[in-house]
Amino acid sequence: MKKLVIILPIFCLLFCSEPRRGADWPTFRGNYHRTGYSPDAGPSDNPEIIWQIDFQDQALSSPIIAGGRMYLGYHKGMISVDPYSGKIRWEFSTEKKVFSTPTYYGGDIVFGSWDKYVYRLKGKNGDKVWATEFPAVVDCSPVIVEDGIFAGDFTGFFTTLNFNNGNVGRIFTTGDWLVGSAAFDGETFYFGSRNSKFYALNKVNFNPEWEFDAGGDISCTPAIDTSRVYFGSNNMKFYCLDRRTGEQIWEFDTGGAMFSSPAIHNEKVFFGSTDSTIYCLFQNTGEEIWRYRTGGIVYSSAAVCGNRVYIGCHDGYLYALDTETGGPVWREFLGAPITSSPAIYDNMLIVANDNGVVFAFR
């Protein structure tokens, strides 16, 4: 079995004892509204790589940072890392790869694996609390609320599990696969399916409050604000819907499918497309503010802090763009395509490339 190759500059060890002062990024897109926004400072405009870890294979999960630790799924399981130093705290092996971005809850993490199990591990030491077998792969990042775990799988089931024992509870079926994570507003789950429909599912009775036919597969994770929901489809359209009624407010045409999940902040929505373009639109109207042309398709989802938006690309570059103008602030070539989405913690940004190298910028 291949061993991890760890590259740690000596000076980064100075950060081992720093106080944990960053805002947690405990699930995919940073929160259950899936906004991709962090109130933290993020990296400088002349960043340095303070540590990196080489898994020597795929790492397509996105990192989360919570409770003073980073967690990331890769081709052999799950790993926990000190976000300041890059020191590995523990590793947990699964039979197959982990694309699912974990969710942190009550000091533990929950995630799915391609071995068709959903796992709950202790956050501090990686000990397994339970593992529940599913009929299909769970690739999404779960929502966990009131000791209930909510997640979709490749067969199209949106299922509840008991956080304490892993027992399966209610099931809602869409009839086709679910790969994007659900957004949650405290009462309703919002998610799309490969059957081209977008759902608002009531938490109490598990019945859909409304459905919307997007006219194409929906693979991305939606973002929600106080009144609207935003998502892209594989029919090259990006949608904004009324969160209460499902009525379409506006749509925007791109030149490609959208696997990239939107980020929203300061009345703007940011997302990438397989037409090799990063877009910024006004949230209220869908009017284009700017677009930035990259050198490859964009699967990665944006992370936003301050007036900077960060996103990876299949051309191997991590881009930092000005949120107001779309102008490039900096870019860094990471040696391989970037499907994983970056996470922001304190004055750092952490992202993995498709070859399994994880980078921390400061």
Secondary structure, 3 states (H helix, E strand, C coil): CCCCEEECCHHHHHHHHCCCCCCCECCHHHCCCCCCECCCCCCCCCCCEEEEEECCCCCCCCCEEECCEEEEEECCEEEEECCCCCCEEEEEECCCCCCCCCEEECCEEEEECCCCEEEEEECCCCCEEEEEECCCCCCCCCEEECCEEEEECCCCEEEEEECCCCCEEEEEECCCCCCCCCEECCCEEEEECCCCEEEEEECCCCCEEEEEECCCCCCCCCEECCCEEEEECCCCEEEEEECCCCCEEEEEECCCCCCCCCEEECCEEEEEECCCEEEEEECCCCCEEEEEECCCCCCCCCEEECCEEEEECCCCEEEEEECCCCCEEEEEECCCCCCCCCEEECCEEEEECCCCEEEEEC
